[in-house]
Every structure is written in structure tokens, then in C-alpha cells.
């Protein structure tokens, strides 16, 4: 198994470290040539969705990655990665890869005071720690997207086929359970 980590901006190193801990080989996607290598799953890290979206276009990664995800490539987006995958962003005119049937709210907890830590139930995993950093939440899932976790009545994780998103940052925790879930999705890729 080979996991590609989008490494244009944001918290990509933490995902790579998590994969290393789990003994899973990974490499970084930084430019067009990198996606010529074979990979089984893609992680889109937290950071700034606007910056990552702009760089994806400038580096001509946008369309090929969008096509791969639409064709079933397993993808895991955290925080800004969630925004990049959302079909709708309620408080932003922009959308990006737009492959997932979710309506997200950007900086949903406020810009300055929006960072916090909590614990909540995650479907099929149980209680896990969750760190939110200027996070979005999911206002609505539709079609075949399903909510996997909620905090204060807001959806903070969802899955649709081979796509998984979290509003929080599982790569910052000791618990590797959400990454394990993603790797399991990669291994059992749905057609
Ligand atoms: N606020 C960021 C955005 O809008 C997301 C924050 C994060 O990824 N930690 O893209």
C-alpha cells in the first residue's frame, strides 16, 4: 500500500508521521510529476483551503486529482481538506474539488476563539480525542454521504464511499484510530 499526502501547504508532516507510526509507506505530492507514481489513497491535510485550492490549480494538480477521486480513489481530508472536498461551502462563494455531498461552514467556530479540544463518539471507533483549529463543521450531508461524528449537534466527520472527512485533526493525536479507519477503506476500496 502506498499513500500520497498532498504537501502544498499546512499540516502534511503530521499525517506522514502518523503513517510512519503505522508502518505505511507514503510520499508527498508537490507537483504534477508526483501523481504519475502509483498510489492507493490520498490525504489532504489541514491548512488554508484557499491557499491549497489556488496551488492545486497553479500546479495543474486540480483536474487530475478531481478525476481520480471521482473515479473512486480513497481520499481522507482533514479540516481544510474537508473544505476542499465539499460540494457546498455555505459561507464562501468558492468550492474546490467538490466531490463530496456535504455542505460545510468555514471557520464555523469563529476565527480567533475557534480552537478547542474535546472528546466525542466516532462511528464504529468509539470515544476519541478531537482537536479543532479554526475548523469548519458540516451543516448537512446529502445523497450517499453519512455523518460519522457530531460535536454540539454539528457534524464533524463524514464518509461517502471511498471519501472520508474530519473537521478536526486526528493527525495531532496519539490515537491512530481514524487513520486506521482510512487505511481500512483503502484496503477495502469500494467499486
Ligand atoms: N480555516 C481553515 C480554512 O478555511 C481551515 C483550518 C484548518 O485546516 N486547520 O481553510
py3Dmol code that shows the C-alpha trace and the ligand (Angstrom):
import py3Dmol

protein = """\
ATOM      1  CA  UNK A   1       0.000   0.000   0.000  1.00  0.00           C
ATOM      2  CA  UNK A   2       1.233   3.479  -0.865  1.00  0.00           C
ATOM      3  CA  UNK A   3      -0.419   6.635   0.450  1.00  0.00           C
ATOM      4  CA  UNK A   4       0.104  10.034  -1.172  1.00  0.00           C
ATOM      5  CA  UNK A   5      -0.026  13.092   1.088  1.00  0.00           C
ATOM      6  CA  UNK A   6      -0.831  16.418  -0.552  1.00  0.00           C
ATOM      7  CA  UNK A   7       2.087  18.559   0.628  1.00  0.00           C
ATOM      8  CA  UNK A   8       1.426  22.013  -0.827  1.00  0.00           C
ATOM      9  CA  UNK A   9       0.668  23.762   2.477  1.00  0.00           C
ATOM     10  CA  UNK A  10      -0.496  23.011   6.009  1.00  0.00           C
ATOM     11  CA  UNK A  11      -0.168  20.057   8.375  1.00  0.00           C
ATOM     12  CA  UNK A  12       1.050  17.366   5.976  1.00  0.00           C
ATOM     13  CA  UNK A  13       4.094  16.290   8.007  1.00  0.00           C
ATOM     14  CA  UNK A  14       1.917  15.200  10.920  1.00  0.00           C
ATOM     15  CA  UNK A  15      -0.022  12.881   8.608  1.00  0.00           C
ATOM     16  CA  UNK A  16       3.232  11.437   7.263  1.00  0.00           C
ATOM     17  CA  UNK A  17       4.436  10.829  10.824  1.00  0.00           C
ATOM     18  CA  UNK A  18       1.189   9.081  11.675  1.00  0.00           C
ATOM     19  CA  UNK A  19       1.507   6.830   8.621  1.00  0.00           C
ATOM     20  CA  UNK A  20       5.118   6.100   9.548  1.00  0.00           C
ATOM     21  CA  UNK A  21       3.996   5.089  13.047  1.00  0.00           C
ATOM     22  CA  UNK A  22       1.511   2.719  11.445  1.00  0.00           C
ATOM     23  CA  UNK A  23       4.214   1.312   9.158  1.00  0.00           C
ATOM     24  CA  UNK A  24       2.525   2.504   5.954  1.00  0.00           C
ATOM     25  CA  UNK A  25       4.698   3.882   3.131  1.00  0.00           C
ATOM     26  CA  UNK A  26       3.824   7.357   1.922  1.00  0.00           C
ATOM     27  CA  UNK A  27       5.149  10.065  -0.359  1.00  0.00           C
ATOM     28  CA  UNK A  28       4.394  13.737  -0.888  1.00  0.00           C
ATOM     29  CA  UNK A  29       2.540  15.270  -3.786  1.00  0.00           C
ATOM     30  CA  UNK A  30       4.137  18.624  -4.507  1.00  0.00           C
ATOM     31  CA  UNK A  31       3.892  18.869  -8.269  1.00  0.00           C
ATOM     32  CA  UNK A  32       2.419  17.312 -11.400  1.00  0.00           C
ATOM     33  CA  UNK A  33       5.119  14.645 -11.756  1.00  0.00           C
ATOM     34  CA  UNK A  34       4.397  13.260  -8.302  1.00  0.00           C
ATOM     35  CA  UNK A  35       0.974  11.997  -9.326  1.00  0.00           C
ATOM     36  CA  UNK A  36       2.499   9.842 -12.067  1.00  0.00           C
ATOM     37  CA  UNK A  37       3.670   7.452  -9.316  1.00  0.00           C
ATOM     38  CA  UNK A  38       1.138   4.817  -8.295  1.00  0.00           C
ATOM     39  CA  UNK A  39      -0.752   5.353  -5.044  1.00  0.00           C
ATOM     40  CA  UNK A  40      -3.716   3.741  -3.346  1.00  0.00           C
ATOM     41  CA  UNK A  41      -5.043   6.591  -1.229  1.00  0.00           C
ATOM     42  CA  UNK A  42      -4.687  10.340  -0.830  1.00  0.00           C
ATOM     43  CA  UNK A  43      -4.604  12.511   2.291  1.00  0.00           C
ATOM     44  CA  UNK A  44      -5.497  16.206   2.029  1.00  0.00           C
ATOM     45  CA  UNK A  45      -4.255  17.942   5.196  1.00  0.00           C
ATOM     46  CA  UNK A  46      -5.468  20.882   7.218  1.00  0.00           C
ATOM     47  CA  UNK A  47      -4.141  24.340   6.498  1.00  0.00           C
ATOM     48  CA  UNK A  48      -5.816  27.014   4.415  1.00  0.00           C
ATOM     49  CA  UNK A  49      -8.315  25.781   1.871  1.00  0.00           C
ATOM     50  CA  UNK A  50      -7.983  28.954  -0.217  1.00  0.00           C
ATOM     51  CA  UNK A  51      -4.191  28.574  -0.483  1.00  0.00           C
ATOM     52  CA  UNK A  52      -4.284  24.863  -1.186  1.00  0.00           C
ATOM     53  CA  UNK A  53      -7.048  25.379  -3.754  1.00  0.00           C
ATOM     54  CA  UNK A  54      -5.024  28.053  -5.538  1.00  0.00           C
ATOM     55  CA  UNK A  55      -1.846  25.947  -5.544  1.00  0.00           C
ATOM     56  CA  UNK A  56      -3.733  22.883  -6.810  1.00  0.00           C
ATOM     57  CA  UNK A  57      -4.774  24.913  -9.847  1.00  0.00           C
ATOM     58  CA  UNK A  58      -1.423  26.606 -10.423  1.00  0.00           C
ATOM     59  CA  UNK A  59       0.427  23.307 -10.250  1.00  0.00           C
ATOM     60  CA  UNK A  60      -2.094  21.636 -12.568  1.00  0.00           C
ATOM     61  CA  UNK A  61      -2.982  19.080  -9.955  1.00  0.00           C
ATOM     62  CA  UNK A  62      -6.598  20.118  -9.604  1.00  0.00           C
ATOM     63  CA  UNK A  63      -8.218  18.317 -12.516  1.00  0.00           C
ATOM     64  CA  UNK A  64      -6.251  15.064 -12.382  1.00  0.00           C
ATOM     65  CA  UNK A  65      -6.860  14.679  -8.639  1.00  0.00           C
ATOM     66  CA  UNK A  66     -10.529  15.574  -9.013  1.00  0.00           C
ATOM     67  CA  UNK A  67     -10.875  12.917 -11.714  1.00  0.00           C
ATOM     68  CA  UNK A  68      -9.087  10.293  -9.635  1.00  0.00           C
ATOM     69  CA  UNK A  69     -11.321  10.957  -6.618  1.00  0.00           C
ATOM     70  CA  UNK A  70     -14.457  10.924  -8.754  1.00  0.00           C
ATOM     71  CA  UNK A  71     -13.272   7.569 -10.148  1.00  0.00           C
ATOM     72  CA  UNK A  72     -13.036   6.134  -6.624  1.00  0.00           C
ATOM     73  CA  UNK A  73      -9.552   6.931  -5.299  1.00  0.00           C
ATOM     74  CA  UNK A  74      -9.820   6.702  -1.485  1.00  0.00           C
ATOM     75  CA  UNK A  75      -9.286  10.163  -0.012  1.00  0.00           C
ATOM     76  CA  UNK A  76      -9.064  11.473   3.555  1.00  0.00           C
ATOM     77  CA  UNK A  77      -9.487  15.229   4.058  1.00  0.00           C
ATOM     78  CA  UNK A  78      -8.923  16.897   7.411  1.00  0.00           C
ATOM     79  CA  UNK A  79     -10.109  20.430   8.198  1.00  0.00           C
ATOM     80  CA  UNK A  80      -9.097  22.464   5.121  1.00  0.00           C
ATOM     81  CA  UNK A  81      -9.091  19.097   3.310  1.00  0.00           C
ATOM     82  CA  UNK A  82     -12.769  18.749   4.221  1.00  0.00           C
ATOM     83  CA  UNK A  83     -13.452  22.157   2.673  1.00  0.00           C
ATOM     84  CA  UNK A  84     -11.580  21.179  -0.492  1.00  0.00           C
ATOM     85  CA  UNK A  85     -13.799  18.112  -0.898  1.00  0.00           C
ATOM     86  CA  UNK A  86     -17.143  19.768  -0.027  1.00  0.00           C
ATOM     87  CA  UNK A  87     -19.653  20.312  -2.825  1.00  0.00           C
ATOM     88  CA  UNK A  88     -21.049  23.310  -0.952  1.00  0.00           C
ATOM     89  CA  UNK A  89     -19.492  25.826   1.442  1.00  0.00           C
ATOM     90  CA  UNK A  90     -22.294  27.849   2.956  1.00  0.00           C
ATOM     91  CA  UNK A  91     -20.273  30.986   3.778  1.00  0.00           C
ATOM     92  CA  UNK A  92     -17.911  31.018   0.800  1.00  0.00           C
ATOM     93  CA  UNK A  93     -18.565  31.513  -2.923  1.00  0.00           C
ATOM     94  CA  UNK A  94     -15.712  29.195  -3.788  1.00  0.00           C
ATOM     95  CA  UNK A  95     -15.759  25.434  -3.926  1.00  0.00           C
ATOM     96  CA  UNK A  96     -12.795  23.285  -4.882  1.00  0.00           C
ATOM     97  CA  UNK A  97     -12.617  19.593  -5.753  1.00  0.00           C
ATOM     98  CA  UNK A  98     -16.310  19.347  -4.811  1.00  0.00           C
ATOM     99  CA  UNK A  99     -16.549  15.561  -4.863  1.00  0.00           C
ATOM    100  CA  UNK A 100     -18.392  15.051  -1.583  1.00  0.00           C
ATOM    101  CA  UNK A 101     -22.067  15.535  -0.799  1.00  0.00           C
ATOM    102  CA  UNK A 102     -21.632  17.786   2.195  1.00  0.00           C
ATOM    103  CA  UNK A 103     -22.404  21.410   2.954  1.00  0.00           C
ATOM    104  CA  UNK A 104     -19.562  22.808   5.065  1.00  0.00           C
ATOM    105  CA  UNK A 105     -19.361  26.017   7.066  1.00  0.00           C
ATOM    106  CA  UNK A 106     -15.927  27.593   7.017  1.00  0.00           C
ATOM    107  CA  UNK A 107     -14.328  28.944  10.226  1.00  0.00           C
ATOM    108  CA  UNK A 108     -17.557  27.789  11.792  1.00  0.00           C
ATOM    109  CA  UNK A 109     -16.464  28.328  15.381  1.00  0.00           C
ATOM    110  CA  UNK A 110     -15.190  31.874  14.840  1.00  0.00           C
ATOM    111  CA  UNK A 111     -11.707  32.855  13.734  1.00  0.00           C
ATOM    112  CA  UNK A 112      -9.919  33.654  16.962  1.00  0.00           C
ATOM    113  CA  UNK A 113     -11.636  31.598  19.629  1.00  0.00           C
ATOM    114  CA  UNK A 114     -12.338  28.746  17.301  1.00  0.00           C
ATOM    115  CA  UNK A 115      -9.661  26.335  18.531  1.00  0.00           C
ATOM    116  CA  UNK A 116     -10.575  23.758  21.147  1.00  0.00           C
ATOM    117  CA  UNK A 117     -10.106  20.197  22.249  1.00  0.00           C
ATOM    118  CA  UNK A 118     -12.825  17.707  23.151  1.00  0.00           C
ATOM    119  CA  UNK A 119     -13.720  14.041  23.106  1.00  0.00           C
ATOM    120  CA  UNK A 120     -16.651  12.602  21.198  1.00  0.00           C
ATOM    121  CA  UNK A 121     -18.014   9.373  19.765  1.00  0.00           C
ATOM    122  CA  UNK A 122     -16.906   8.402  16.282  1.00  0.00           C
ATOM    123  CA  UNK A 123     -18.995   5.763  14.471  1.00  0.00           C
ATOM    124  CA  UNK A 124     -17.503   2.273  14.744  1.00  0.00           C
ATOM    125  CA  UNK A 125     -14.464   3.592  16.647  1.00  0.00           C
ATOM    126  CA  UNK A 126     -15.858   4.919  19.932  1.00  0.00           C
ATOM    127  CA  UNK A 127     -14.795   7.861  22.036  1.00  0.00           C
ATOM    128  CA  UNK A 128     -11.773   9.683  20.565  1.00  0.00           C
ATOM    129  CA  UNK A 129      -9.931  12.941  21.246  1.00  0.00           C
ATOM    130  CA  UNK A 130     -10.625  15.753  18.757  1.00  0.00           C
ATOM    131  CA  UNK A 131      -8.636  18.961  18.290  1.00  0.00           C
ATOM    132  CA  UNK A 132     -10.317  21.730  16.298  1.00  0.00           C
ATOM    133  CA  UNK A 133      -8.246  24.574  14.819  1.00  0.00           C
ATOM    134  CA  UNK A 134     -10.270  27.321  13.107  1.00  0.00           C
ATOM    135  CA  UNK A 135     -12.297  24.386  11.947  1.00  0.00           C
ATOM    136  CA  UNK A 136     -15.235  24.026   9.651  1.00  0.00           C
ATOM    137  CA  UNK A 137     -18.206  21.859  10.518  1.00  0.00           C
ATOM    138  CA  UNK A 138     -20.622  20.053   8.275  1.00  0.00           C
ATOM    139  CA  UNK A 139     -24.045  21.630   8.235  1.00  0.00           C
ATOM    140  CA  UNK A 140     -25.622  18.927   6.118  1.00  0.00           C
ATOM    141  CA  UNK A 141     -24.792  15.635   4.459  1.00  0.00           C
ATOM    142  CA  UNK A 142     -26.847  14.573   1.459  1.00  0.00           C
ATOM    143  CA  UNK A 143     -27.112  11.778  -1.115  1.00  0.00           C
ATOM    144  CA  UNK A 144     -24.888   8.877  -0.111  1.00  0.00           C
ATOM    145  CA  UNK A 145     -22.775  10.830   2.411  1.00  0.00           C
ATOM    146  CA  UNK A 146     -23.154   9.736   6.032  1.00  0.00           C
ATOM    147  CA  UNK A 147     -22.323  11.546   9.268  1.00  0.00           C
ATOM    148  CA  UNK A 148     -19.805   9.687  11.467  1.00  0.00           C
ATOM    149  CA  UNK A 149     -19.400  12.063  14.421  1.00  0.00           C
ATOM    150  CA  UNK A 150     -21.094  15.092  15.914  1.00  0.00           C
ATOM    151  CA  UNK A 151     -19.985  17.651  18.482  1.00  0.00           C
ATOM    152  CA  UNK A 152     -22.597  20.014  19.948  1.00  0.00           C
ATOM    153  CA  UNK A 153     -25.115  18.954  17.305  1.00  0.00           C
ATOM    154  CA  UNK A 154     -22.747  19.752  14.457  1.00  0.00           C
ATOM    155  CA  UNK A 155     -21.427  17.041  12.163  1.00  0.00           C
ATOM    156  CA  UNK A 156     -17.625  16.890  12.368  1.00  0.00           C
ATOM    157  CA  UNK A 157     -16.849  13.747  10.351  1.00  0.00           C
ATOM    158  CA  UNK A 158     -18.468  12.078   7.360  1.00  0.00           C
ATOM    159  CA  UNK A 159     -17.983   9.361   4.797  1.00  0.00           C
ATOM    160  CA  UNK A 160     -19.213   8.888   1.267  1.00  0.00           C
ATOM    161  CA  UNK A 161     -17.990   5.739  -0.461  1.00  0.00           C
ATOM    162  CA  UNK A 162     -14.197   5.981  -0.529  1.00  0.00           C
ATOM    163  CA  UNK A 163     -14.122   9.550   0.806  1.00  0.00           C
ATOM    164  CA  UNK A 164     -13.600  10.368   4.490  1.00  0.00           C
ATOM    165  CA  UNK A 165     -13.511  13.843   6.043  1.00  0.00           C
ATOM    166  CA  UNK A 166     -12.917  15.221   9.545  1.00  0.00           C
ATOM    167  CA  UNK A 167     -13.302  18.805  10.718  1.00  0.00           C
ATOM    168  CA  UNK A 168     -10.757  18.087  13.458  1.00  0.00           C
ATOM    169  CA  UNK A 169      -7.103  16.973  13.335  1.00  0.00           C
ATOM    170  CA  UNK A 170      -6.648  13.250  14.062  1.00  0.00           C
ATOM    171  CA  UNK A 171      -3.017  13.537  12.897  1.00  0.00           C
ATOM    172  CA  UNK A 172      -2.237  15.528  16.072  1.00  0.00           C
ATOM    173  CA  UNK A 173      -3.420  12.837  18.493  1.00  0.00           C
ATOM    174  CA  UNK A 174      -1.777   9.781  19.991  1.00  0.00           C
ATOM    175  CA  UNK A 175      -4.808   7.826  18.867  1.00  0.00           C
ATOM    176  CA  UNK A 176      -4.329   6.491  15.336  1.00  0.00           C
ATOM    177  CA  UNK A 177      -7.860   5.147  15.050  1.00  0.00           C
ATOM    178  CA  UNK A 178      -9.162   7.489  12.350  1.00  0.00           C
ATOM    179  CA  UNK A 179      -6.091   6.883  10.180  1.00  0.00           C
ATOM    180  CA  UNK A 180      -6.611   3.146  10.691  1.00  0.00           C
ATOM    181  CA  UNK A 181     -10.197   3.553   9.517  1.00  0.00           C
ATOM    182  CA  UNK A 182      -8.960   5.315   6.374  1.00  0.00           C
ATOM    183  CA  UNK A 183      -6.332   2.640   5.709  1.00  0.00           C
ATOM    184  CA  UNK A 184      -9.053   0.058   6.087  1.00  0.00           C
ATOM    185  CA  UNK A 185     -11.107   1.953   3.479  1.00  0.00           C
ATOM    186  CA  UNK A 186      -8.067   1.932   1.168  1.00  0.00           C
ATOM    187  CA  UNK A 187      -7.650  -1.816   1.629  1.00  0.00           C
ATOM    188  CA  UNK A 188     -11.338  -2.457   1.014  1.00  0.00           C
ATOM    189  CA  UNK A 189     -11.850   0.120  -1.699  1.00  0.00           C
ATOM    190  CA  UNK A 190     -15.441   0.232  -2.889  1.00  0.00           C
ATOM    191  CA  UNK A 191     -16.087  -0.018  -6.616  1.00  0.00           C
TER     192      UNK A 191
END
"""
ligand_1 = """\
10
LIG
N -9.792 27.809 8.468
C -9.099 26.986 7.518
C -9.696 27.106 6.111
O -10.651 27.771 5.947
C -9.105 25.546 7.940
C -8.332 25.401 9.237
C -7.502 24.175 9.342
O -7.305 23.439 8.365
N -6.928 23.975 10.494
O -9.186 26.566 5.193
"""
view = py3Dmol.view(width=600, height=400)
view.addModel(protein, "pdb")
view.setStyle({"model": 0}, {"cartoon": {"style": "trace"}})
view.addModel(ligand_1, "xyz")
view.setStyle({"model": 1}, {"stick": {}})
view.zoomTo()
view.show()
